[in-house]
Amino acid sequence: MPAYGFAHLSSRRNHADVIEYLQRIQATLDPFAGRFVIHGPPAEVIEGSWPGSMVLIEFPSLAEARAWYDSPAYQTILHLRTDHIKGDLLLIEGVGPNYHPAERAHKLQAEADRASQSAN
């Protein structure tokens, strides 16, 4: 199952450290088969508001995403970003190619039914 590192960067500064981070990050991703899917372009906001920019990095699995984040190579450069850019980073498992939202609806309904029966 693919997994993603998703960052919402709420403030950015062009700083020499950030440039160095960008120059070095791909080498930290390569051993874990990480690849950029989205890397901070302006977003077309069509509902709500979205201050800042986003980054999305795909990994083959959640284990590889965690291993990348925890790796000595990434931890060495992490401060180059976090010292100058505020934001949030999440690691999240994706869905497979046969995912259908109706299956999720079925599971949620079953959970709601069980909760309702327990309350009675």
C-alpha positions in Angstrom: 0.0 0.0 0.0 1.5 3.4 -0.9 2.1 5.9 1.8 2.7 9.7 1.7 4.5 12.3 3.6 2.3 15.4 3.4 3.5 18.8 4.5 1.4 21.9 4.8 3.9 24.7 4.9 2.2 27.8 6.4 5.2 30.1 6.0 8.2 30.1 3.8 11.4 32.0 3.7 14.1 31.9 1.0 17.2 31.2 3.1 20.5 29.6 2.3 19.6 26.7 4.7 16.4 26.1 2.8 18.3 26.0 -0.5 20.8 23.5 1.0 17.9 21.4 2.3 16.3 21.3 -1.2 19.7 20.4 -2.7 20.1 17.5 -0.3 16.7 16.0 0.3 16.5 13.8 -2.7 19.5 11.8 -1.6 17.7 11.1 1.7 14.6 9.9 -0.2 16.3 7.6 -2.7 17.1 4.7 -0.3 13.4 4.6 0.6 12.0 4.9 -3.0 10.5 8.3 -2.0 9.5 10.6 -4.8 7.9 14.1 -4.9 4.3 14.1 -6.2 3.6 17.8 -5.3 6.2 20.3 -4.4 4.8 23.6 -3.4 3.1 25.1 -6.5 0.4 27.7 -5.9 -2.9 25.9 -5.3 -6.2 26.8 -6.9 -8.4 27.0 -3.8 -12.0 26.3 -4.7 -13.5 25.7 -1.2 -12.4 27.2 2.0 -9.0 28.8 2.4 -5.5 27.4 2.2 -2.7 29.6 3.5 0.7 28.4 2.5 1.8 25.6 0.2 1.9 21.9 0.2 4.4 19.1 -0.5 3.5 15.5 -1.1 6.1 12.7 -1.2 5.1 9.1 -2.1 6.7 6.0 -0.6 6.0 2.3 -1.4 4.7 1.8 2.2 4.2 3.5 5.6 7.2 1.6 7.0 9.4 3.1 4.3 8.0 6.6 4.9 8.7 6.3 8.7 12.2 4.9 8.0 13.0 7.8 5.8 11.8 10.4 8.3 13.8 8.7 11.1 16.9 8.1 9.0 20.1 9.7 10.1 20.5 11.3 6.7 17.2 13.1 6.9 17.5 14.0 10.6 20.8 15.6 9.7 19.2 18.1 7.3 15.7 18.4 8.9 16.7 21.5 10.9 17.6 23.3 7.7 13.9 23.4 6.9 12.3 23.6 10.3 14.5 26.5 11.4 13.0 28.7 8.6 9.7 27.2 7.5 6.7 26.7 9.7 4.3 23.9 8.9 2.9 20.5 9.7 4.1 17.1 8.4 2.0 13.9 8.4 2.8 10.4 7.3 -0.3 8.7 6.1 -1.1 5.4 4.3 -2.8 5.7 1.0 -5.5 3.5 -0.6 -4.9 0.7 -3.1 -5.9 0.8 -6.8 -9.2 -1.0 -6.2 -10.4 1.3 -3.4 -14.0 2.3 -3.6 -15.6 4.9 -1.2 -18.7 2.8 -0.9 -16.7 0.2 1.1 -15.7 2.9 3.5 -19.3 4.0 3.8 -20.3 0.4 4.6 -17.7 0.1 7.4 -18.7 3.4 8.9 -22.4 2.4 8.9 -21.5 -0.9 10.6 -19.6 1.0 13.3 -22.5 3.3 13.8 -24.9 0.4 14.0 -22.7 -1.3 16.7 -22.4 1.9 18.7 -26.2 2.4 18.5 -26.8 -1.2 19.7 -24.3 -0.8 22.6 -26.0 2.4 23.7 -29.4 0.6 24.0 
